[in-house]
Amino acid sequence: MDFGLLLLVGASVRDMTESASGSGIRSTGIDFFGDLDCRGKILTPSDDFDLEPTTLCLLKIAKEIECQGFVYGSGPENHRAALRYWEEKGLLLGNGTETLAHARDPYILRKVLKEIDIKMPEFHSPDRIPTDGFRLLKPLFGGGGHGIVRLPEEEAAIRGILSELDEPERYIIQKEQDGIPASITFLADGHNARLVGSSYQIIQKRSGRNPFRYIGNIVPLIVPNNTFWNDMKRMASHLTAAFGLKGLNTLDFVLCDDLLVLELNPRWSGSVELIEAWLGRRLLPDHIRACKGELPERDYREDMLSVRPRCFYGKQIIYADTSFTVRNYEEDWQPIYKSGIRDIPKPGCQIRKDNPVCTVLAEGATKKECVLNLQEKTRRVREFYENNGKGVRL
């Protein structure tokens, strides 16, 4: 099926452009980083990466490009006014602005989930001083854990932080919850849903800025419990019908004594490229068909985790420990790509401390082996880029 020329826009669209290329879809990608392995027109970074102003700039550039369809990744879902332009032109392939307004609102999401006896971590608005356990100040329109703040214990310090919020209504105070962070991804046609995959999330818990930063995933999630997967199907179907979801969507949750939903990401997510590897198929065509009302007859890998997978697939985003300039590569960058390195920065690019460097991909016969392989690749990448490791092979 010829979908015409698609415009792919987000903070990083390298994985979407690969899905397009691998399925024979013509596309142009616009993202912030402009890495060597991102196909299409790009915006080259000139300062610290800041999701909100960067995304608005990307969306402004997008209006200058002729296309037959517009697909967004992380970032644009927080800018409904800008997305309305594509919606009114009939080119938006994804969730519309009204759906985003409801699905991204935690108060509405909590109410919808309550209808099927699914809970979220307790939360309330910042107009109340939190009690014990309510320690996370969370922006309503963030992404990847950016902007989440762990509040101090002293009431005076909390009052000081809350008093400095320009728009308190754009935040919630959430109870911190221990457990295993995970997600499911599903296709939706506005009425019905099909599960396509699942993942463990890798969250880098740390002190200072962005203490709950998302850095990657491991696919698939292992829960040898048919009741659990039936609940996942029921939840995906209920959310789809309640919000009118379309295309690929990912639901983040915590596995603890009880399952607690964290948020709904109504767009292409970072775990999708790993699910594609696990399934052995590209998912961008499925996303487009679902947006047009066509779903597969059944869930992909319907026996999803009733048997142990033959392989686990992982990815990890590497953030810079120090500021540096990317040196010239001693060889063509293609061998680096083939070794499992993605989002490869251009020579001469200035990478500031705490900004993304690149992404590493790894596999393993077990989840533990996959994690160890990610850690080893991360060590070598840091030596190669940040420590100017001459002769280090990736």
Residue pairs with C-beta under 8 A, 6 or more apart in sequence:
1 285
1 289
3 25
3 26
3 68
3 69
3 285
3 288
4 26
4 67
4 68
4 69
5 26
5 27
5 28
5 66
5 67
5 68
5 69
6 20
6 25
6 26
6 27
6 28
6 67
6 68
6 69
6 70
6 71
6 93
6 288
7 27
7 28
7 29
7 30
7 62
7 65
7 67
7 69
7 70
7 71
8 16
8 17
8 20
8 27
8 28
8 29
8 30
8 40
8 71
8 72
8 73
9 29
9 30
9 31
9 58
9 59
9 62
9 70
9 71
9 72
9 73
9 76
10 16
10 31
10 55
10 58
10 72
10 73
10 74
10 75
10 76
10 268
11 31
11 32
11 49
11 51
11 54
11 55
11 58
11 73
11 74
11 75
11 143
12 31
12 32
12 33
12 38
12 73
12 74
12 343
12 356
13 29
13 30
13 31
13 38
13 40
13 73
14 29
14 31
14 33
14 35
14 37
14 38
14 342
14 343
15 73
15 268
15 270
15 272
15 273
15 342
16 27
16 29
16 71
16 73
16 268
16 284
17 27
17 29
17 38
17 39
17 40
18 37
18 39
18 273
19 25
19 272
19 273
19 276
19 282
19 283
19 284
20 26
20 27
20 39
20 284
21 27
21 39
22 282
23 282
23 284
23 285
25 284
25 285
27 39
27 40
28 40
28 41
28 65
28 67
29 38
29 39
29 40
29 41
29 42
30 40
30 41
30 42
30 43
30 58
30 61
30 62
30 65
31 38
31 42
31 43
31 58
32 42
32 43
32 45
32 49
32 54
32 58
33 42
33 45
33 49
33 343
33 345
33 356
34 42
34 43
34 44
34 45
34 346
35 42
35 343
35 344
35 345
35 346
35 358
36 333
36 344
36 345
36 346
37 333
37 337
37 342
37 343
37 344
38 343
41 61
41 65
43 54
43 57
43 58
43 61
45 349
45 350
48 352
48 355
49 355
49 356
51 75
51 78
51 142
51 143
51 146
52 78
54 75
55 75
55 76
55 78
55 79
56 79
56 82
58 75
58 76
59 76
59 79
59 82
59 83
60 82
62 70
63 85
67 91
68 91
69 91
69 93
69 288
70 86
70 91
70 92
70 93
70 94
71 93
71 94
71 268
71 284
71 287
71 288
72 83
72 94
72 267
72 268
73 267
73 268
73 269
74 143
74 144
74 265
74 267
74 268
74 269
74 270
75 143
76 82
76 83
76 267
77 83
77 95
77 100
77 104
77 143
77 265
77 266
77 267
78 104
78 141
78 142
78 143
80 97
80 100
80 101
81 97
83 92
83 96
83 97
83 100
84 97
86 92
87 96
87 97
93 247
93 287
93 288
93 291
94 246
94 247
94 266
94 267
94 268
94 287
94 291
95 103
95 243
95 244
95 245
95 246
95 247
95 249
95 266
95 267
96 244
96 246
98 244
99 243
99 244
99 245
99 246
99 266
100 266
102 108
102 243
103 109
103 239
103 243
103 245
103 264
103 266
104 140
104 141
104 263
104 264
104 266
105 140
106 120
106 123
106 140
106 172
106 263
109 120
109 261
109 263
109 264
110 120
112 238
112 239
112 242
112 243
113 119
113 120
113 235
113 239
113 261
115 238
115 242
116 234
116 235
116 238
118 231
118 235
118 259
118 261
119 258
119 259
119 260
119 261
120 260
120 261
120 262
121 174
121 175
121 176
121 177
121 254
121 260
121 262
122 133
122 134
122 174
122 175
123 134
123 138
123 172
123 173
123 174
123 175
124 130
124 134
124 172
124 173
125 168
125 169
125 171
125 172
125 173
126 137
126 162
126 165
126 168
126 171
126 172
126 173
127 168
128 173
129 155
129 158
129 159
129 162
130 151
130 158
130 173
133 175
133 176
134 151
134 173
134 174
134 175
134 176
135 150
135 151
135 175
135 176
136 148
136 149
136 150
136 151
136 173
136 174
136 175
136 176
136 212
137 148
137 149
137 150
137 151
137 161
137 162
137 171
137 172
137 173
138 147
138 148
138 149
138 171
138 172
138 173
138 174
139 147
139 148
139 170
139 171
140 170
140 171
140 172
141 170
142 148
143 265
144 213
144 214
144 270
145 203
145 210
145 212
145 213
145 214
146 210
146 213
147 210
148 210
148 211
148 212
149 161
149 211
150 176
150 211
151 157
151 158
151 161
151 173
152 158
152 161
162 168
165 171
177 254
177 256
177 260
178 254
178 256
179 254
179 255
179 256
179 260
180 200
180 254
180 255
180 256
181 200
181 201
181 203
181 252
181 253
181 254
181 255
181 262
182 198
182 199
182 200
182 201
182 221
182 252
182 253
182 254
182 255
183 198
183 199
183 201
183 217
183 221
183 250
183 251
183 252
183 253
183 269
183 271
184 195
184 197
184 198
184 221
184 232
184 235
184 236
184 250
184 251
184 253
185 195
185 196
185 197
185 198
185 199
185 248
185 249
185 250
185 251
185 269
185 271
185 272
185 275
186 193
186 194
186 195
186 196
186 236
186 240
186 248
186 249
186 250
186 251
187 193
187 194
187 196
187 247
187 248
187 249
187 286
187 287
187 290
187 295
187 296
188 194
188 236
188 240
188 245
188 246
188 247
188 249
188 290
188 295
189 240
189 246
189 290
189 291
189 293
189 294
189 295
190 240
190 244
190 245
190 246
190 293
191 240
191 241
191 244
192 237
192 240
192 241
192 295
193 233
193 236
193 237
193 239
193 240
193 245
193 295
194 236
194 295
194 296
194 298
194 299
194 300
195 229
195 232
195 233
195 236
195 299
195 300
195 304
196 248
196 275
196 279
196 283
196 286
196 299
196 300
197 219
197 220
197 271
197 272
197 274
197 275
197 278
197 279
197 300
197 301
197 304
198 219
198 220
198 221
198 232
198 275
198 304
198 305
199 217
199 218
199 219
199 220
199 221
199 271
199 274
199 275
200 217
200 218
200 219
200 221
200 367
201 214
201 216
201 217
201 252
201 271
202 214
202 215
202 216
202 217
202 218
202 314
202 316
203 212
203 213
203 214
203 215
204 212
204 213
204 214
204 215
204 319
205 211
205 212
206 213
209 354
213 319
214 270
214 317
215 316
215 317
215 318
215 319
216 270
216 314
216 315
216 316
216 317
216 359
216 374
217 270
217 271
217 274
217 314
217 315
218 274
218 312
218 313
218 314
218 367
218 370
218 371
219 271
219 274
219 275
219 277
219 278
219 312
219 313
219 314
220 275
220 278
220 304
220 305
220 309
220 312
221 305
222 305
222 308
222 309
222 367
223 229
223 255
223 305
224 305
224 306
226 306
228 259
229 304
229 305
231 259
233 299
235 251
235 261
236 249
236 251
239 245
239 249
239 251
239 264
240 249
243 264
243 266
245 266
246 290
246 291
247 267
247 268
247 287
247 288
247 290
247 291
248 267
248 268
248 269
248 272
248 283
248 286
248 287
248 290
249 264
249 265
249 266
249 267
250 264
250 265
250 267
250 269
250 271
250 272
251 261
251 263
251 264
251 265
252 261
252 262
252 263
252 264
252 265
253 259
253 260
253 261
253 262
254 260
254 262
268 287
270 315
272 283
273 315
274 313
274 314
274 315
274 361
275 283
276 282
276 283
277 313
278 301
278 309
278 311
278 313
279 300
279 301
281 300
286 296
289 295
310 365
311 363
311 364
311 365
312 363
312 364
312 365
312 366
312 367
312 369
312 370
313 361
313 362
313 363
313 370
314 361
314 362
314 363
314 364
314 370
314 371
314 373
314 374
315 342
315 359
315 360
315 361
315 362
315 374
316 359
316 360
316 362
316 374
316 377
316 378
317 343
317 356
317 358
317 359
318 356
318 357
318 358
318 359
318 360
318 378
318 381
318 382
319 354
319 355
319 356
319 357
320 351
320 352
320 353
320 354
320 355
320 356
320 357
320 386
321 353
321 382
321 386
322 353
322 386
323 350
323 351
323 352
323 353
324 351
324 385
324 386
324 388
325 348
325 349
325 350
325 351
326 345
326 346
326 347
326 348
326 349
326 350
326 351
326 385
327 347
327 388
328 347
328 348
329 336
329 347
330 390
330 391
333 344
335 394
336 344
336 394
337 344
339 393
339 394
340 360
340 361
340 362
340 377
341 358
341 359
341 360
341 361
341 377
341 381
341 394
342 358
342 359
342 360
342 361
343 356
343 358
343 359
344 358
345 351
345 357
345 358
345 385
351 357
351 385
357 381
357 385
357 386
358 381
358 385
360 374
360 377
360 378
360 381
362 370
362 373
362 374
362 377
363 370
363 373
364 370
364 371
364 372
364 373
377 394
380 389
380 392
380 393
380 394
381 394
383 389
383 392
384 392
384 394
